[in-house]
Amino acid sequence: MARAVTTRHKTIATTAAWIVALLIFFPILYTIITSFKSEQEAIQGFSLIPSGTTESYAEVQAQSGYFHFFLNSVILSVGSTILALIIAIPAAWSMAFSPTKRTKDILMWMLSTKMMPAVAVLFPIYLIFRDSGLLDSRIGLMIMLMLINLPIVVWMLYTYFREIPGEILEAARMDGASLWGEIWHVLTPIAVPGIASTMLLNIILAWNEAFWTIRLTTTEAAPLTAFISSFSSPQGLFWAKLSAASTLAIAPILIMGWFSQKQLVRGLTFGAVK
């Protein structure tokens, strides 16, 4: 029998959750506040009261083509997500419904690749991109973003597919469904909530990726992460402009995350509670 939770415990848990949430969100809030200060005000010290000036936004827009970087971020994040799903859905299907004795080992190996420092493979990856003509190209970055997020996509889809009764797929086979018909017409429609949350999370991860996007691009395929880094120069850090650029870069993904938070939570906790 489940233990009753008192009002006092609920209040303490809610208060602690709000404190943690505010601590996590505070750097973003302070970045937004700083973006509405002048450079002189930004370097004077800590202050939560902005002057309300928008000169930093005007200078950022004048110096850099925001919409060029924004369009690249959209193309790279959505394109890499589509590529990842094309590969991950059949892979997760095979692991969930036709497992072998090596399936768990493969899954653990895939997840272990996320623990490797990215800088350890920077030199060979850079040489491969240079020799293949993929430096500063959208297709090259889409492939790179797809590869670094593929283990997470496969793991999440594998978890969702494991919750689907195998009898449904067996019935489809008895009705004469082909392998791809089974995946496309039966499995995918059932797993739409899981696929949607996986897609949203992968878009967020690809949007925020900075290490590879800065090092494998210059101008043509540069996304918003490169847009932000362009305001760090040998002359120093321009805090107000840097904050304005950061706010412009994170605003789209913050808005998307806010409106899709229920879908994300539902997807991330799918199968966790029986």
Legacy VTK file of the C-alpha trace (Angstrom):
# vtk DataFile Version 3.0
C-alpha trace
ASCII
DATASET POLYDATA
POINTS 274 float
0.000 0.000 0.000
1.342 3.411 -0.945
2.402 5.650 1.917
0.357 8.818 2.309
2.183 12.070 1.624
1.457 14.845 4.098
0.794 18.451 3.128
4.001 19.462 4.896
6.075 17.085 2.786
4.375 18.327 -0.389
5.138 21.935 0.560
8.792 21.154 1.271
9.172 19.208 -1.983
7.479 21.958 -4.012
9.618 24.678 -2.411
12.813 22.683 -3.036
11.785 22.099 -6.664
11.187 25.826 -7.198
14.550 26.719 -5.623
16.376 24.236 -7.876
14.467 25.487 -10.933
15.318 29.121 -10.139
18.997 28.272 -9.631
19.075 26.504 -13.008
17.213 29.285 -14.806
19.023 32.196 -13.129
22.015 32.310 -15.563
19.564 32.569 -18.473
17.612 35.296 -16.666
20.782 37.251 -15.927
21.887 36.929 -19.559
18.579 38.417 -20.692
18.853 41.246 -18.140
22.444 42.017 -19.186
21.406 42.185 -22.837
19.342 45.282 -21.992
22.322 47.125 -20.511
24.998 49.262 -22.134
28.556 47.905 -22.256
29.588 50.288 -19.489
26.754 49.105 -17.223
27.458 45.448 -18.016
31.072 45.601 -16.815
30.350 47.605 -13.660
29.295 44.552 -11.679
26.355 42.433 -10.645
22.971 44.129 -11.015
19.483 42.820 -11.688
18.186 46.225 -12.807
18.664 46.843 -16.545
18.592 50.297 -18.071
16.205 49.072 -20.759
18.388 50.075 -23.684
18.274 47.985 -26.850
21.502 49.337 -28.316
23.225 45.951 -27.925
20.554 44.283 -30.058
20.876 46.986 -32.692
24.668 46.617 -32.805
24.433 42.820 -32.961
22.013 43.016 -35.877
24.237 45.576 -37.630
27.412 43.508 -37.216
26.076 40.045 -38.022
23.353 38.557 -40.146
21.276 36.907 -37.437
18.777 35.301 -39.809
21.552 33.601 -41.806
22.798 31.874 -38.639
19.213 31.200 -37.497
18.341 29.524 -40.790
21.470 27.365 -40.563
20.533 26.297 -37.017
17.029 25.303 -38.137
18.310 23.349 -41.153
21.060 21.604 -39.176
18.947 20.661 -36.143
15.909 19.487 -38.121
17.982 17.828 -40.854
20.208 15.932 -38.406
17.126 14.807 -36.475
15.459 13.427 -39.604
18.648 11.567 -40.547
18.936 10.161 -37.011
15.324 8.937 -37.026
15.745 7.278 -40.440
18.601 5.207 -39.016
17.418 4.838 -35.419
13.852 3.580 -36.022
14.910 0.382 -37.874
17.835 -0.095 -35.461
15.628 0.248 -32.374
13.009 -2.054 -33.970
15.571 -4.818 -34.518
16.912 -4.511 -30.965
13.456 -4.409 -29.371
11.693 -7.143 -31.361
14.537 -9.301 -32.716
17.154 -9.145 -29.951
20.288 -11.269 -29.902
22.640 -12.103 -27.055
24.781 -9.117 -28.119
21.950 -6.561 -28.155
22.573 -5.246 -24.630
26.315 -5.082 -25.302
25.713 -3.053 -28.467
23.415 -0.666 -26.611
25.974 -0.181 -23.845
28.741 0.351 -26.403
26.664 2.982 -28.203
26.003 4.797 -24.943
29.681 4.589 -23.948
30.638 6.612 -27.042
28.917 9.614 -25.423
31.434 9.419 -22.575
34.428 9.962 -24.862
35.769 13.547 -24.900
34.971 15.144 -28.246
38.410 16.749 -28.399
39.979 13.270 -28.512
38.698 12.748 -32.066
38.824 16.360 -33.257
41.986 15.962 -35.356
40.920 12.856 -37.358
37.387 14.183 -37.837
38.745 17.512 -39.071
41.035 15.749 -41.562
38.179 13.570 -42.825
35.972 16.620 -43.327
38.783 18.554 -45.020
39.669 15.734 -47.430
35.986 15.045 -48.175
35.166 18.684 -48.882
32.656 18.793 -46.028
34.193 21.647 -44.041
31.783 24.552 -43.637
28.972 22.619 -45.338
25.466 21.993 -44.056
25.430 18.344 -45.123
28.717 17.706 -43.297
27.454 19.257 -40.070
24.115 17.427 -40.360
25.980 14.117 -40.579
28.181 15.055 -37.611
25.252 16.148 -35.436
23.348 13.014 -36.401
26.266 10.780 -35.389
26.880 12.380 -31.990
23.181 12.222 -31.016
22.375 8.846 -32.611
23.123 6.761 -29.455
20.588 8.763 -27.420
17.973 8.531 -30.181
18.403 4.752 -30.489
18.242 4.278 -26.716
15.067 6.347 -26.346
13.295 4.658 -29.259
14.388 1.246 -27.998
12.766 2.059 -24.640
9.499 3.112 -26.322
9.389 0.126 -28.675
9.903 -2.277 -25.768
6.573 -1.097 -24.338
4.674 -2.049 -27.516
3.152 -5.571 -27.395
4.870 -7.867 -29.872
1.530 -9.521 -30.661
0.508 -6.451 -32.659
3.462 -6.871 -35.006
2.878 -10.626 -35.217
-0.705 -9.966 -36.297
0.576 -7.600 -38.987
2.941 -10.321 -40.255
0.095 -12.829 -40.381
-1.849 -10.328 -42.504
1.032 -10.293 -44.979
2.818 -7.101 -43.949
6.403 -6.796 -45.196
9.255 -5.786 -42.905
9.119 -2.140 -43.957
5.317 -2.209 -43.959
5.425 -3.463 -40.387
7.766 -0.656 -39.336
6.084 2.130 -41.322
2.356 1.265 -41.100
2.164 -0.475 -37.719
5.072 0.370 -35.422
5.595 4.046 -36.278
1.941 5.180 -35.798
1.777 3.427 -32.410
5.063 4.987 -31.274
4.267 8.544 -32.446
4.393 10.057 -28.892
7.781 8.488 -28.231
9.143 9.442 -31.640
7.872 13.009 -31.221
9.538 13.479 -27.824
12.753 11.920 -29.144
12.651 14.299 -32.096
12.136 17.337 -29.850
14.995 16.363 -27.549
17.331 15.718 -30.488
16.491 19.111 -32.014
17.353 20.797 -28.703
20.643 18.883 -28.424
21.595 19.678 -32.033
20.609 23.350 -31.613
22.832 23.706 -28.532
25.852 21.827 -29.893
28.809 24.207 -29.925
32.034 22.194 -30.004
31.676 20.740 -33.498
29.668 23.545 -35.069
32.338 26.120 -34.212
35.292 23.989 -35.297
33.899 22.596 -38.548
32.419 25.829 -39.934
33.444 29.375 -40.759
30.639 31.326 -42.448
28.458 29.417 -44.915
27.105 26.695 -42.587
27.740 28.470 -39.275
24.752 28.215 -36.869
23.824 30.408 -33.911
26.535 28.927 -31.684
29.110 30.426 -34.063
27.064 33.646 -34.053
27.532 33.875 -30.270
31.247 33.068 -30.346
31.854 35.839 -32.895
31.354 38.393 -30.096
34.347 37.056 -28.190
37.443 38.736 -29.642
41.099 39.335 -28.723
40.089 42.868 -27.735
38.000 41.422 -24.914
34.514 40.215 -24.105
31.696 42.618 -24.928
29.284 41.433 -22.256
26.203 43.345 -23.348
26.562 42.359 -27.013
27.453 38.792 -26.036
24.333 38.621 -23.861
22.169 40.043 -26.644
23.563 37.501 -29.123
23.017 34.683 -26.601
19.441 35.794 -25.960
18.682 35.871 -29.690
20.212 32.387 -30.033
18.394 30.705 -27.149
15.022 32.449 -27.566
13.660 30.117 -30.313
14.603 26.935 -28.447
13.275 28.307 -25.131
9.927 29.074 -26.764
9.789 25.618 -28.386
10.725 23.931 -25.109
8.083 25.878 -23.196
5.236 24.889 -25.520
6.388 21.263 -25.840
7.337 20.638 -22.205
4.430 18.270 -21.555
5.338 16.201 -24.596
8.989 16.130 -23.526
8.183 15.040 -19.969
5.765 12.409 -21.219
8.336 11.035 -23.624
11.269 11.107 -21.211
9.279 9.296 -18.505
7.588 6.829 -20.882
8.022 3.345 -19.474
9.619 4.583 -16.259
6.504 4.076 -14.144
4.405 0.962 -14.460
LINES 1 275
274 0 1 2 3 4 5 6 7 8 9 10 11 12 13 14 15 16 17 18 19 20 21 22 23 24 25 26 27 28 29 30 31 32 33 34 35 36 37 38 39 40 41 42 43 44 45 46 47 48 49 50 51 52 53 54 55 56 57 58 59 60 61 62 63 64 65 66 67 68 69 70 71 72 73 74 75 76 77 78 79 80 81 82 83 84 85 86 87 88 89 90 91 92 93 94 95 96 97 98 99 100 101 102 103 104 105 106 107 108 109 110 111 112 113 114 115 116 117 118 119 120 121 122 123 124 125 126 127 128 129 130 131 132 133 134 135 136 137 138 139 140 141 142 143 144 145 146 147 148 149 150 151 152 153 154 155 156 157 158 159 160 161 162 163 164 165 166 167 168 169 170 171 172 173 174 175 176 177 178 179 180 181 182 183 184 185 186 187 188 189 190 191 192 193 194 195 196 197 198 199 200 201 202 203 204 205 206 207 208 209 210 211 212 213 214 215 216 217 218 219 220 221 222 223 224 225 226 227 228 229 230 231 232 233 234 235 236 237 238 239 240 241 242 243 244 245 246 247 248 249 250 251 252 253 254 255 256 257 258 259 260 261 262 263 264 265 266 267 268 269 270 271 272 273
